[in-house]
Amino acid sequence: MREIEHDAASGQFYLQEDGYRASLHYRREGDVMVIFSTHVPAAIGGRGLAGGLTGAALQWARAEGLQVNPQCSYVDSWMKRHAEYEDLRASA
C-alpha cells in the first residue's frame, strides 16, 4: 500500500495507487471528526485501501483527542469490526 497523505485543509486522507486516487473525507465539528465518505475506484478495489485510509484517519483522531461520528457506512462497519477503535465513537 502506498503512503497515506493527510490534507487537513480539505479534510481528507488519500493515497495514489496505480494512477488512481483513493480517499476518505471528513469535517471537524468541534471535538468531533465526522467521516462522511470513502472512495476507492473499482480499478484498485479489493486491496484493503479503504481500511488503510480508515485506520489512518482514526489514529489521527485519537492523537488529536477527537471523537468520531462515522456517517459513512463503510467506516461505521469498519469500526464495529475493529473494537480497539470503538472508544472513539461519538455518543449520539
CORQUIRA-V252581 format. One record per residue. N is the residue number from 1. BURIAL is 1 if it has 24 or more other ideal C-beta (glycine too) atoms within 12 Angstrom, else 0. D_FIRST is the distance of its C-alpha to the first C-alpha in whole Angstrom. Layout:
N/BURIAL/D_FIRST
N/BURIAL/D_FIRST
This chain:
1/0/0
2/0/4
3/0/7
4/1/8
5/0/12
6/1/15
7/0/18
8/0/21
9/0/24
10/0/22
11/0/21
12/1/17
13/1/14
14/1/12
15/1/9
16/0/9
17/1/8
18/0/10
19/0/13
20/0/13
21/1/12
22/1/11
23/1/13
24/1/15
25/1/19
26/1/21
27/0/25
28/1/26
29/0/30
30/0/31
31/0/30
32/1/28
33/1/24
34/1/25
35/1/21
36/1/23
37/1/20
38/1/16
39/1/16
40/1/13
41/0/15
42/0/16
43/0/15
44/1/11
45/0/12
46/0/12
47/0/8
48/0/8
49/1/7
50/1/11
51/1/11
52/1/8
53/1/10
54/1/13
55/1/13
56/1/12
57/1/15
58/1/17
59/0/17
60/1/18
61/1/21
62/0/22
63/0/22
64/0/24
65/0/27
66/1/26
67/1/26
68/1/24
69/1/26
70/1/23
71/1/25
72/1/22
73/0/23
74/1/19
75/1/19
76/1/22
77/0/21
78/1/18
79/1/20
80/0/23
81/0/21
82/0/20
83/0/23
84/0/22
85/1/21
86/0/25
87/0/27
88/1/25
89/1/26
90/0/29
91/0/32
92/0/34
